[in-house]
Amino acid sequence: MIVSARERLILQYLIDEMDQEVTIKELAELLDVSERTIHRDLKNIEDVIQPFDVKLVKRSGIGIKLIGDKNHLHQLRVAIQKQDYTEYTPDERIMIILCTLLESQEPVKLFSLANDLGVTAATVSHDLDKIEPNIEKFGLTLVRRRGYGIELVGSEESKRKMIRSLISDRLDVQDFLKLLRENIQKKSTNTIDSISERLLGLVQKEKLVIIEHLIEEINSRLPYPLADSSYVGLVVHLALAMERIQRGEKITIKEEYLSQLRLTKEFQFAREIAHKLQEIFNQNIPEDEIGYITMHLRGAKIRFEQGVNVQEENVETAFIVNQLIKTVERLMGATLRDDRSLFQGLLAHLQPTLYRLRQNMRISNPLLDQIKRDYKELFHTVKKAVSLTLSDMDVPDEEIGYLVLHFGSALNSQKIKNKIRVLIICSSGIGTSKMLATKIKNQIPGISELKSISAFELKKVNVEQYDLVLSTIPIEELPKEYLLVSPMLTDEEIDTIKKYIGKKGDYLAQPDSKEENTASQFSLQFDDFKGFTEKSFELIHILESLDLYEIKEDTEIESILQSVCERLLQKGLIQSVNGVVTALKRREMLGGLGIPGTKLALYHAKSEHVIRPSFSVIDLKYPKFIKSMDQKTMKVERILLLLVPEEASSNILEIMSFISALIIQSEESIQVFETAIRNDLIQYITQHYFYNFVQKHKE
């Protein structure tokens, strides 16, 4: 079978878009050739696909599509990937050039690259022109000098970032692991192509396998699961780090920032990873490397909507989420601010996103092209809203794409009567899972529960308790029948799901009386009620100890905190004044605590010196100027003080998270927290906590 590079691209595109027709014009624009050229390529393609029992169907005025069994289409895809070829597409040439430059320890000659790729030196020069802007994003410089050659110049850290990005963009986690393990065992595989081989060639595969097993074990013990795409990034980062360390190459991190990272929980996990790597490879790992592992762990965390705990970034992120939602509302003329699911989803997603952006850590988004195509207008709107809200940050399209999924989900949401329990297994991130879940809810009546998990979490979930299991990735040895669907869920897949449900029973029956409808408007299980009651007692204890302190002296913030903590010590809420004040000052070092657009500052800490959780209000007769969460200077007239024990229960963390998010939930809530006296503040928090509980259990 002989297939040209352009024909391979056409086939791959048609396979990806097999659920809808594609026009000749669309293919011509995609490949930047004439429509006549596409017609000529299609003639050869028809001969290529015939042995696979796949047909090319052409409908005049509509477009073309491939028709065939999914297994046959998969075999076709594998065949065109595995064939030996010397003709590469422009994107493949660029990938090979980058791999070559990243592998090489010395300049590479232009004619050597051209010879390897089977093209002219002028073509390689043109490819290098296209590569240069992307290289600069990673802080690298492309040196091109006659007689010297071509070389990538930059820090060790920048080169590692680029290698991680190339592998993450090319391979999703399942392809990565399967390719890696099969390649190590030297088995023939259906997923290997030469470009993927070149990418993995940048890292020693044996190291990847050892480190992947180590991270899989650590991942099961993290307080949050790693996003699947970040899982690959961390494994590759560690493999690269070990290779470079063994060659005597090191990276450094500023001591000021390293000291901040040492205060985080992720640093302890990073230290454990480093210790195990030292034992396995008999190689000392510098603390700077532990700092970079910490950055990966902090940048990769997913906080699920039902488990967003009080953290340093919560209020800052909640403020940004509110601003982003308001801006999208204004640009679209939509009403989204009352959508708590959207708020919680964005809060969970943006916390690690903001960290990645500040540390210049890039993320891949395999659905980006499809999101841009299917949600073109919304993508431009969200991108503009992000540029207005995060004006000091360069937010790449990959991150915008995930945010679009959240807003698209909110705009598509509908209330549905429900009876079916559905489990979704998705490897593309929380935004993709959420969009898929909403599409299912909108299209399939009868949903009572929708749970989205990563493939890595399967061990922790009893799949037998779900009526329907959907997965966007193939899962081997799943103990229950499941349906394989695309992340964007096509019309054909929706029909398949409906037929499957129909075979399993009459789940779609609707209540047939007004009395039944009324009775089902509030659905409450005993476990839900029990959990609410337990959390309510925690909230009562916190609010009963709430006091409003008025500071009449013109003194420094540290003295103010010292004074208030002495009173908390007398009340038996803390056991060390200096210990708590030190924890609060450490938190202040990590970033601003003033809430932008308000007269409030939120000082908060989790400390071993805190005995019981507390919430205190400090009014300042003499306002103070402090750094705000958007890194500006602002005037503060009231300080809100939240303290949590180091080993606080999940109920306490959830309550404190609720209070911190409520502060900037609306203009009304800001005014209440700015001005309310003790009893009014207690009443406001109590009412909203109960209201949120009722809304959550309304159908």
C-alpha positions as CSV (number, residue, x, y, z in Angstrom):
1,M,0.0,0.0,0.0
2,I,1.5,3.3,-1.1
3,V,-0.2,6.4,0.4
4,S,1.2,10.0,0.0
5,A,1.5,12.3,3.0
6,R,-1.5,14.4,1.7
7,E,-3.6,11.3,1.2
8,R,-2.8,10.1,4.8
9,L,-4.0,13.5,6.1
10,I,-7.2,13.2,4.1
11,L,-7.9,9.7,5.4
12,Q,-7.1,10.6,9.0
13,Y,-9.4,13.6,8.8
14,L,-12.2,11.6,7.2
15,I,-11.9,8.9,9.9
16,D,-12.0,11.5,12.7
17,E,-15.1,13.1,11.1
18,M,-16.7,9.8,10.2
19,D,-20.0,10.8,11.7
20,Q,-20.6,13.7,9.3
21,E,-20.0,14.7,5.7
22,V,-16.9,16.8,4.8
23,T,-16.9,19.0,1.7
24,I,-14.2,19.0,-0.9
25,K,-13.8,22.7,-0.3
26,E,-13.2,22.1,3.4
27,L,-10.5,19.5,2.6
28,A,-8.9,21.9,0.1
29,E,-8.7,24.7,2.6
30,L,-7.4,22.4,5.3
31,L,-4.5,21.2,3.2
32,D,-4.0,24.5,1.3
33,V,-4.4,22.9,-2.2
34,S,-6.9,23.2,-5.0
35,E,-10.2,21.3,-5.1
36,R,-9.0,19.5,-8.3
37,T,-6.0,18.2,-6.3
38,I,-8.4,16.8,-3.6
39,H,-10.5,15.0,-6.3
40,R,-7.4,13.5,-7.7
41,D,-6.2,12.2,-4.3
42,L,-9.7,10.7,-3.6
43,K,-9.4,8.4,-6.6
44,N,-6.3,6.8,-5.1
45,I,-7.9,6.7,-1.7
46,E,-10.8,4.7,-3.0
47,D,-8.3,2.0,-4.0
48,V,-6.5,2.2,-0.7
49,I,-9.6,1.6,1.4
50,Q,-11.2,-1.2,-0.6
51,P,-9.3,-4.1,1.1
52,F,-10.5,-2.8,4.5
53,D,-14.2,-3.1,3.5
54,V,-14.6,0.7,3.8
55,K,-16.4,2.8,1.3
56,L,-16.1,6.5,0.3
57,V,-19.6,7.8,-0.1
58,K,-20.1,11.1,-2.1
59,R,-23.3,13.0,-2.0
60,S,-23.6,15.9,-4.4
61,G,-24.0,19.3,-2.7
62,I,-23.5,17.8,0.8
63,G,-20.0,16.2,1.0
64,I,-18.1,13.0,1.4
65,K,-17.7,10.5,4.3
66,L,-16.2,7.1,5.0
67,I,-18.7,4.3,5.7
68,G,-17.6,1.1,7.4
69,D,-17.5,-0.9,10.6
70,K,-15.6,0.8,13.4
71,N,-13.1,-2.0,13.7
72,H,-12.4,-1.8,9.9
73,L,-11.9,1.9,10.2
74,H,-9.5,1.4,13.1
75,Q,-7.5,-1.2,11.1
76,L,-7.3,1.3,8.2
77,R,-6.0,4.0,10.6
78,V,-3.4,1.6,12.0
79,A,-2.3,0.6,8.5
80,I,-1.7,4.1,7.3
81,Q,0.2,4.9,10.5
82,K,2.4,1.8,10.3
83,Q,3.4,1.9,6.6
84,D,7.0,2.7,5.8
85,Y,7.1,6.1,4.2
86,T,9.7,8.8,3.5
87,E,7.3,11.5,2.5
88,Y,6.2,13.6,5.5
89,T,3.5,16.2,6.0
90,P,4.7,19.7,6.9
91,D,3.6,19.2,10.5
92,E,5.5,15.9,10.6
93,R,8.6,17.5,9.2
94,I,8.5,20.2,11.8
95,M,8.1,17.6,14.6
96,I,11.1,15.6,13.3
97,I,13.2,18.8,13.0
98,L,12.4,19.7,16.6
99,C,13.2,16.2,17.8
100,T,16.5,16.3,16.0
101,L,17.5,19.7,17.4
102,L,16.4,18.7,21.0
103,E,18.4,15.4,20.8
104,S,21.5,16.9,19.4
105,Q,24.3,18.2,21.7
106,E,25.9,20.2,18.8
107,P,24.7,22.2,15.7
108,V,22.9,20.3,13.0
109,K,23.8,20.9,9.3
110,L,20.9,22.2,7.1
111,F,21.7,19.8,4.2
112,S,21.7,16.8,6.7
113,L,18.2,17.7,7.8
114,A,17.1,18.1,4.2
115,N,18.6,14.8,3.2
116,D,16.9,12.9,6.1
117,L,13.5,14.4,5.3
118,G,13.8,13.9,1.5
119,V,13.2,17.6,0.8
120,T,15.3,20.6,-0.4
121,A,17.3,22.8,1.9
122,A,14.9,25.7,1.0
123,T,11.9,23.6,2.3
124,V,13.7,23.0,5.6
125,S,14.5,26.7,5.9
126,H,10.8,27.5,5.4
127,D,9.9,25.0,8.1
128,L,12.4,26.6,10.4
129,D,10.8,30.0,9.8
130,K,7.5,28.5,11.0
131,I,9.2,26.8,14.0
132,E,10.8,30.0,15.4
133,P,7.8,31.7,17.0
134,N,6.8,28.5,18.8
135,I,10.3,28.0,20.1
136,E,10.4,31.5,21.5
137,K,7.3,30.8,23.6
138,F,9.5,28.3,25.6
139,G,12.3,30.8,26.1
140,L,14.5,29.1,23.4
141,T,16.4,30.7,20.6
142,L,17.0,29.2,17.1
143,V,20.6,29.8,16.0
144,R,21.0,29.5,12.2
145,R,24.5,30.4,10.8
146,R,26.1,29.5,7.5
147,G,29.0,27.1,8.1
148,Y,27.9,26.6,11.7
149,G,24.5,24.9,11.3
150,I,21.3,25.0,13.3
151,E,21.1,24.9,17.1
152,L,18.5,25.3,19.8
153,V,19.9,27.6,22.5
154,G,18.4,28.0,25.9
155,S,18.2,26.9,29.5
156,E,17.8,23.3,30.5
157,E,14.4,24.1,32.1
158,S,13.2,25.5,28.7
159,K,14.3,22.5,26.7
160,R,12.5,20.2,29.2
161,K,9.3,22.2,28.9
162,M,9.4,21.9,25.2
163,I,9.9,18.2,25.2
164,R,7.1,17.7,27.7
165,S,4.8,19.9,25.5
166,L,5.6,18.0,22.3
167,I,4.9,14.6,23.9
168,S,1.7,15.8,25.6
169,D,0.4,17.4,22.5
170,R,1.0,14.3,20.3
171,L,0.0,11.6,22.7
172,D,-2.9,11.4,25.2
173,V,-2.3,9.4,28.4
174,Q,-3.7,6.1,27.1
175,D,-1.8,6.2,23.8
176,F,1.3,7.2,25.7
177,L,1.2,4.3,28.2
178,K,0.2,1.7,25.7
179,L,2.9,2.8,23.2
180,L,5.4,2.9,26.0
181,R,4.7,-0.5,27.5
182,E,4.4,-2.4,24.2
183,N,7.5,-0.7,22.8
184,I,9.5,-1.8,25.8
185,Q,8.4,-5.3,25.5
186,K,9.2,-5.2,21.7
187,K,5.8,-6.3,20.7
188,S,4.2,-5.4,17.5
189,T,1.6,-2.7,18.2
190,N,-1.3,-1.1,16.4
191,T,-0.6,2.4,17.7
192,I,3.0,3.1,16.9
193,D,3.9,5.6,14.2
194,S,7.3,6.9,13.4
195,I,6.7,10.4,14.8
196,S,5.6,9.1,18.2
197,E,8.7,6.9,18.2
198,R,10.9,9.9,17.6
199,L,9.2,11.8,20.5
200,L,9.7,8.9,22.9
201,G,13.3,8.7,21.6
202,L,13.9,12.0,23.4
203,V,13.6,10.1,26.7
204,Q,15.0,6.7,27.8
205,K,11.9,4.4,27.6
206,E,13.1,2.2,30.4
207,K,13.2,5.2,32.8
208,L,9.7,6.2,31.6
209,V,8.3,2.7,32.6
210,I,9.9,2.8,36.0
211,I,8.8,6.3,36.7
212,E,5.3,5.7,35.4
213,H,4.8,2.9,37.9
214,L,6.1,5.1,40.7
215,I,3.7,8.0,39.8
216,E,0.8,5.6,39.5
217,E,1.4,4.5,43.1
218,I,1.8,8.1,44.4
219,N,-1.2,9.3,42.4
220,S,-3.4,6.9,44.4
221,R,-2.4,8.6,47.6
222,L,-2.6,12.2,46.6
223,P,-5.5,14.3,48.2
224,Y,-6.6,15.0,44.6
225,P,-6.1,12.9,41.4
226,L,-3.7,14.2,38.7
227,A,-5.4,15.3,35.5
228,D,-4.6,12.6,32.9
229,S,-2.8,15.0,30.5
230,S,-0.7,16.3,33.5
231,Y,0.1,12.7,34.4
232,V,2.0,12.2,31.2
233,G,3.7,15.6,31.7
234,L,4.9,14.7,35.1
235,V,6.2,11.2,34.1
236,V,8.1,12.7,31.1
237,H,9.5,15.6,33.3
238,L,10.9,13.1,35.9
239,A,12.4,10.9,33.2
240,L,14.1,13.9,31.6
241,A,15.2,15.2,34.9
242,M,16.9,11.9,35.8
243,E,18.7,11.7,32.4
244,R,20.0,15.3,32.7
245,I,21.0,14.9,36.3
246,Q,23.0,11.7,35.5
247,R,24.8,13.7,32.7
248,G,25.7,16.4,35.3
249,E,23.2,19.0,33.9
250,K,21.1,20.8,36.5
251,I,18.4,23.4,36.7
252,T,18.0,26.0,39.4
253,I,15.1,27.8,41.1
254,K,15.1,31.1,42.9
255,E,15.6,30.6,46.7
256,E,12.7,33.0,47.5
257,Y,10.3,30.9,45.5
258,L,11.7,27.6,46.7
259,S,11.1,28.7,50.3
260,Q,7.4,29.3,49.4
261,L,7.1,25.9,47.8
262,R,8.6,24.2,50.9
263,L,5.5,25.4,52.8
264,T,3.0,23.5,50.5
265,K,1.7,19.9,51.0
266,E,2.8,19.1,47.5
267,F,6.4,19.6,48.5
268,Q,6.2,16.7,50.9
269,F,4.9,14.4,48.1
270,A,7.6,15.7,45.8
271,R,10.2,14.9,48.4
272,E,8.9,11.4,48.7
273,I,9.1,11.0,44.9
274,A,12.6,12.3,44.8
275,H,13.6,9.9,47.7
276,K,12.3,6.9,45.8
277,L,14.0,8.0,42.6
278,Q,17.3,8.3,44.5
279,E,16.9,4.8,45.7
280,I,16.0,3.4,42.2
281,F,18.7,5.2,40.2
282,N,21.3,5.6,43.0
283,Q,21.5,9.3,42.1
284,N,21.3,12.3,44.4
285,I,18.4,14.7,43.6
286,P,19.0,18.4,44.3
287,E,16.3,20.3,46.2
288,D,15.8,22.5,43.2
289,E,14.5,19.5,41.3
290,I,12.2,18.7,44.2
291,G,10.9,22.3,43.7
292,Y,10.1,21.6,40.1
293,I,8.3,18.4,40.9
294,T,6.2,20.4,43.4
295,M,5.3,22.9,40.7
296,H,4.1,20.0,38.5
297,L,2.0,18.6,41.3
298,R,0.5,22.0,42.1
299,G,-0.1,22.8,38.5
300,A,-1.8,19.5,37.7
301,K,-4.3,19.1,40.5
302,I,-8.0,18.8,39.8
303,R,-10.4,19.9,42.5
304,F,-13.7,18.2,41.9
305,E,-16.9,20.3,42.3
306,Q,-18.1,18.5,45.3
307,G,-14.7,18.6,47.0
308,V,-13.3,22.1,46.6
309,N,-11.6,22.7,49.9
310,V,-10.5,25.9,51.5
311,Q,-7.1,26.7,50.0
312,E,-4.9,29.7,49.7
313,E,-6.1,30.5,46.2
314,N,-9.9,30.0,46.8
315,V,-11.0,33.6,47.3
316,E,-8.7,35.0,44.7
317,T,-9.9,32.4,42.2
318,A,-13.5,33.0,43.2
319,F,-13.1,36.7,42.5
320,I,-11.7,36.0,39.1
321,V,-14.4,33.5,38.3
322,N,-17.1,36.0,39.2
323,Q,-15.4,38.7,37.0
324,L,-15.1,36.2,34.1
325,I,-18.8,35.2,34.4
326,K,-19.9,38.8,34.5
327,T,-17.8,39.7,31.5
328,V,-19.2,36.7,29.4
329,E,-22.7,37.7,30.5
330,R,-22.1,41.3,29.3
331,L,-20.6,40.2,26.0
332,M,-23.3,37.6,25.3
333,G,-26.4,39.2,26.9
334,A,-26.9,36.0,28.8
335,T,-27.7,35.3,32.5
336,L,-25.1,33.0,34.1
337,R,-24.3,34.4,37.5
338,D,-27.0,32.3,39.3
339,D,-25.6,29.0,37.8
340,R,-23.8,27.5,40.9
341,S,-22.6,24.6,38.8
342,L,-20.8,26.9,36.4
343,F,-19.2,28.8,39.3
344,Q,-18.1,25.7,41.1
345,G,-16.8,24.1,37.9
346,L,-14.8,27.2,36.9
347,L,-13.5,27.5,40.5
348,A,-12.2,23.9,40.4
349,H,-10.7,24.3,36.9
350,L,-9.2,27.8,37.3
351,Q,-7.2,27.1,40.5
352,P,-4.6,24.8,38.8
353,T,-4.9,26.8,35.5
354,L,-3.9,30.1,37.2
355,Y,-0.9,28.3,38.8
356,R,0.2,26.9,35.4
357,L,-0.1,30.3,33.7
358,R,2.0,32.0,36.4
359,Q,4.7,29.4,36.2
360,N,4.6,29.4,32.4
361,M,3.6,25.7,32.3
362,R,1.8,24.7,29.2
363,I,-1.1,22.2,28.8
364,S,-2.3,20.3,25.7
365,N,-5.9,20.3,24.5
366,P,-6.6,17.5,22.0
367,L,-10.1,18.8,21.4
368,L,-9.0,22.4,20.6
369,D,-9.6,22.3,16.8
370,Q,-13.0,20.7,17.3
371,I,-14.0,23.2,20.0
372,K,-13.0,26.1,17.7
373,R,-15.0,24.6,14.9
374,D,-18.1,23.6,16.8
375,Y,-18.2,26.6,19.2
376,K,-16.7,29.3,17.1
377,E,-18.6,32.3,18.4
378,L,-18.5,31.2,22.0
379,F,-14.7,30.6,21.7
380,H,-14.1,34.2,20.5
381,T,-16.4,35.5,23.3
382,V,-14.7,33.6,26.1
383,K,-11.3,34.5,24.7
384,K,-12.2,38.2,24.8
385,A,-13.7,37.9,28.3
386,V,-10.5,36.2,29.5
387,S,-8.3,38.9,28.0
388,L,-10.3,41.5,29.8
389,T,-10.4,39.6,33.1
390,L,-6.8,38.4,33.1
391,S,-5.3,41.3,31.4
392,D,-1.9,40.7,32.9
393,M,-1.6,37.1,31.7
394,D,-1.0,35.5,28.3
395,V,-3.7,32.8,28.2
396,P,-3.1,30.3,25.3
397,D,-5.9,28.9,23.2
398,E,-5.5,25.5,24.8
399,E,-6.7,26.9,28.2
400,I,-9.4,29.0,26.5
401,G,-10.8,25.8,24.9
402,Y,-11.4,24.1,28.3
403,L,-13.1,27.3,29.6
404,V,-15.4,27.2,26.6
405,L,-16.5,23.7,27.5
406,H,-17.6,25.0,30.9
407,F,-19.6,28.0,29.5
408,G,-21.0,25.8,26.7
409,S,-22.2,23.3,29.4
410,A,-23.9,26.1,31.3
411,L,-25.6,27.5,28.2
412,N,-26.9,24.1,27.2
413,S,-28.0,23.0,30.7
414,Q,-31.7,22.0,31.1
415,K,-33.6,20.6,34.1
416,I,-34.6,17.1,33.5
417,K,-36.7,14.5,35.5
418,N,-34.3,11.7,36.4
419,K,-34.0,8.0,37.2
420,I,-30.8,6.6,35.6
421,R,-27.3,6.4,37.1
422,V,-24.6,7.1,34.6
423,L,-20.8,6.8,34.9
424,I,-18.6,8.7,32.5
425,I,-14.9,7.7,32.0
426,C,-13.0,10.5,30.3
427,S,-9.3,11.2,29.9
428,S,-9.5,14.7,28.5
429,G,-10.0,16.7,31.6
430,I,-12.7,18.0,33.8
431,G,-14.1,20.4,31.2
432,T,-14.6,17.7,28.6
433,S,-16.3,15.4,31.1
434,K,-18.6,18.2,32.1
435,M,-19.6,19.0,28.5
436,L,-20.2,15.3,27.8
437,A,-22.3,15.0,31.0
438,T,-24.4,18.0,30.1
439,K,-25.0,16.8,26.5
440,I,-26.2,13.5,27.9
441,K,-28.5,15.2,30.4
442,N,-30.0,17.4,27.7
443,Q,-30.5,14.5,25.2
444,I,-31.4,11.6,27.5
445,P,-34.3,12.0,29.9
446,G,-34.2,10.0,33.1
447,I,-30.8,10.8,34.5
448,S,-30.6,10.8,38.3
449,E,-26.8,10.7,38.8
450,L,-23.9,11.6,36.5
451,K,-20.4,10.9,37.8
452,S,-17.3,11.7,35.8
453,I,-14.0,10.0,36.6
454,S,-10.5,9.6,35.2
455,A,-9.4,6.2,33.9
456,F,-6.9,6.1,36.8
457,E,-9.8,6.2,39.3
458,L,-11.5,3.1,38.1
459,K,-10.0,1.0,40.9
460,K,-11.9,3.2,43.4
461,V,-15.3,3.0,41.8
462,N,-17.9,0.2,41.8
463,V,-19.0,0.3,38.2
464,E,-21.7,-2.3,38.9
465,Q,-23.8,0.2,40.7
466,Y,-24.3,2.3,37.5
467,D,-27.0,1.6,34.9
468,L,-25.0,3.1,32.1
469,V,-21.2,3.3,31.7
470,L,-19.8,5.6,28.9
471,S,-16.1,6.0,28.1
472,T,-14.3,8.3,25.7
473,I,-11.3,5.9,25.7
474,P,-11.0,2.1,25.2
475,I,-10.9,0.3,28.6
476,E,-9.4,-3.2,28.9
477,E,-10.9,-5.7,31.3
478,L,-13.7,-3.4,32.5
479,P,-16.0,-5.7,34.6
480,K,-19.2,-4.2,33.1
481,E,-20.4,-3.6,29.6
482,Y,-19.8,0.0,28.4
483,L,-20.3,2.2,25.4
484,L,-17.4,3.9,23.7
485,V,-18.3,7.5,22.7
486,S,-16.6,10.6,21.4
487,P,-16.1,13.5,23.9
488,M,-18.4,15.7,21.9
489,L,-21.2,13.0,21.6
490,T,-22.6,12.7,18.0
491,D,-26.2,12.2,17.1
492,E,-25.6,8.6,16.1
493,E,-24.0,7.9,19.6
494,I,-27.0,9.5,21.3
495,D,-29.3,7.2,19.3
496,T,-27.1,4.2,20.3
497,I,-27.3,5.2,24.0
498,K,-31.1,5.5,23.8
499,K,-31.4,2.1,22.2
500,Y,-29.1,0.6,24.9
501,I,-31.2,2.2,27.7
502,G,-34.3,0.9,26.0
503,K,-33.0,-2.7,26.2
504,K,-32.1,-2.3,29.8
505,G,-35.6,-1.3,31.0
506,D,-38.1,1.5,31.0
507,Y,-35.9,4.1,32.5
508,L,-37.5,6.9,30.5
509,A,-40.9,6.8,32.1
510,Q,-42.1,10.2,33.4
511,P,-44.3,10.9,36.5
512,D,-47.9,10.7,35.4
513,S,-49.6,12.8,38.0
514,K,-49.3,16.3,39.4
515,E,-49.1,14.9,42.9
516,E,-46.0,12.8,42.0
517,N,-44.4,15.8,40.3
518,T,-44.9,17.9,43.4
519,A,-43.5,15.2,45.7
520,S,-40.4,14.8,43.6
521,Q,-39.5,18.4,43.5
522,F,-37.3,17.9,46.6
523,S,-35.3,14.7,46.7
524,L,-33.4,13.9,49.9
525,Q,-31.7,10.7,50.8
526,F,-31.0,9.9,54.5
527,D,-27.2,10.1,53.9
528,D,-27.6,13.6,52.4
529,F,-29.6,14.7,55.4
530,K,-27.1,13.1,57.8
531,G,-24.2,14.9,56.0
532,F,-26.1,18.2,56.1
533,T,-26.8,17.8,59.8
534,E,-23.1,17.0,60.6
535,K,-21.9,20.0,58.6
536,S,-24.5,22.2,60.1
537,F,-23.2,21.5,63.6
538,E,-19.7,22.4,62.5
539,L,-21.1,25.7,61.0
540,I,-23.0,26.4,64.3
541,H,-19.8,26.0,66.4
542,I,-17.8,28.3,64.0
543,L,-20.6,31.0,64.0
544,E,-21.1,30.8,67.8
545,S,-17.4,31.6,68.3
546,L,-17.5,34.5,65.7
547,D,-16.5,37.8,67.2
548,L,-16.1,41.3,65.8
549,Y,-13.0,43.0,67.0
550,E,-12.5,46.8,66.7
551,I,-8.9,48.0,66.5
552,K,-8.7,51.7,67.4
553,E,-4.9,52.0,67.4
554,D,-2.9,53.0,64.3
555,T,-0.6,50.0,64.3
556,E,1.0,47.5,61.9
557,I,-0.9,44.5,60.6
558,E,1.3,42.0,62.5
559,S,0.5,43.8,65.8
560,I,-3.3,43.6,64.9
561,L,-3.1,39.9,64.2
562,Q,-1.1,39.4,67.4
563,S,-3.8,41.2,69.4
564,V,-6.7,39.3,68.0
565,C,-4.8,35.9,68.3
566,E,-4.3,36.6,72.0
567,R,-8.1,36.8,72.4
568,L,-8.5,33.6,70.4
569,L,-6.0,31.9,72.7
570,Q,-8.1,33.0,75.7
571,K,-11.2,31.5,74.1
572,G,-9.3,28.2,73.6
573,L,-9.5,28.3,69.8
574,I,-5.7,28.3,69.3
575,Q,-2.7,27.1,71.4
576,S,0.1,29.4,70.3
577,V,-0.2,33.1,69.3
578,N,3.2,33.3,67.7
579,G,2.6,30.1,65.8
580,V,-0.6,31.3,64.2
581,V,0.7,34.7,63.4
582,T,3.7,33.2,61.8
583,A,1.4,30.9,59.7
584,L,-0.6,34.0,58.6
585,K,2.5,35.9,57.7
586,R,3.8,32.9,55.7
587,R,0.5,32.9,53.8
588,E,0.9,36.6,53.1
589,M,4.3,36.0,51.5
590,L,2.6,33.7,48.9
591,G,0.5,36.5,47.4
592,G,-1.9,39.4,48.1
593,L,-4.8,39.0,50.6
594,G,-6.8,42.1,49.7
595,I,-10.0,41.3,47.8
596,P,-10.1,43.6,44.7
597,G,-13.1,45.8,44.4
598,T,-13.8,45.7,48.1
599,K,-12.6,47.1,51.4
600,L,-11.9,43.6,52.7
601,A,-8.8,41.5,53.2
602,L,-9.0,37.8,53.9
603,Y,-6.2,36.5,56.2
604,H,-6.4,32.7,56.5
605,A,-4.2,29.8,57.5
606,K,-4.2,26.1,58.2
607,S,-1.9,25.4,61.2
608,E,-1.0,22.8,63.8
609,H,-1.4,25.6,66.4
610,V,-5.1,26.0,65.7
611,I,-7.3,23.9,68.0
612,R,-10.8,24.6,66.6
613,P,-11.8,26.3,63.3
614,S,-12.8,30.0,63.7
615,F,-14.0,33.0,61.7
616,S,-13.3,36.4,63.1
617,V,-14.0,40.0,61.8
618,I,-11.5,42.8,62.5
619,D,-12.6,46.4,61.9
620,L,-9.8,48.9,61.5
621,K,-10.4,52.5,62.6
622,Y,-7.2,53.4,60.6
623,P,-7.4,51.7,57.2
624,K,-4.3,49.8,56.0
625,F,-2.8,49.6,52.5
626,I,-1.9,46.1,51.6
627,K,-1.3,44.0,48.4
628,S,-4.4,42.8,46.7
629,M,-5.1,39.5,45.0
630,D,-4.5,41.1,41.6
631,Q,-1.0,42.2,42.9
632,K,-2.0,45.9,43.3
633,T,-2.1,48.0,46.4
634,M,-5.5,48.6,48.0
635,K,-7.0,50.2,51.1
636,V,-8.5,47.8,53.6
637,E,-11.0,48.7,56.4
638,R,-12.0,45.3,57.5
639,I,-10.1,42.0,57.9
640,L,-11.8,38.6,57.8
641,L,-9.8,36.0,59.6
642,L,-10.3,32.3,58.9
643,L,-8.3,29.7,60.8
644,V,-8.3,25.9,60.3
645,P,-6.5,23.1,62.2
646,E,-3.8,21.3,60.2
647,E,-5.7,18.0,60.3
648,A,-9.2,19.5,59.8
649,S,-12.0,17.1,58.7
650,S,-13.5,17.3,55.2
651,N,-16.7,18.8,56.7
652,I,-14.8,21.7,58.3
653,L,-12.9,22.3,55.1
654,E,-16.1,22.4,53.1
655,I,-17.7,24.8,55.5
656,M,-14.7,27.2,55.5
657,S,-14.6,26.9,51.7
658,F,-18.3,27.8,51.6
659,I,-17.7,30.9,53.7
660,S,-14.7,32.1,51.7
661,A,-16.5,31.7,48.4
662,L,-19.7,33.4,49.7
663,I,-17.7,36.6,50.5
664,I,-17.5,37.6,46.9
665,Q,-20.5,35.7,45.5
666,S,-22.4,38.9,44.6
667,E,-22.5,42.7,45.1
668,E,-24.9,42.0,48.0
669,S,-22.6,39.5,49.7
670,I,-19.6,41.9,49.4
671,Q,-21.6,44.7,51.1
672,V,-22.8,42.3,53.9
673,F,-19.2,41.2,54.7
674,E,-18.0,44.8,54.5
675,T,-20.5,46.3,56.8
676,A,-22.7,43.8,58.7
677,I,-22.5,43.5,62.5
678,R,-22.1,40.1,64.2
679,N,-25.7,38.9,64.3
680,D,-26.5,40.0,60.8
681,L,-23.5,38.3,59.4
682,I,-24.4,35.1,61.2
683,Q,-27.9,35.3,59.8
684,Y,-26.7,35.9,56.3
685,I,-24.3,33.0,56.3
686,T,-26.8,30.6,57.8
687,Q,-29.6,31.5,55.3
688,H,-27.3,31.0,52.3
689,Y,-26.0,27.7,53.6
690,F,-29.5,26.3,54.0
691,Y,-30.6,27.8,50.6
692,N,-27.7,26.2,48.8
693,F,-28.6,22.8,50.4
694,V,-32.2,23.1,49.3
695,Q,-31.3,24.1,45.8
696,K,-28.8,21.2,45.5
697,H,-31.6,18.7,46.2
698,K,-34.3,20.2,44.1
699,E,-34.9,18.3,40.9
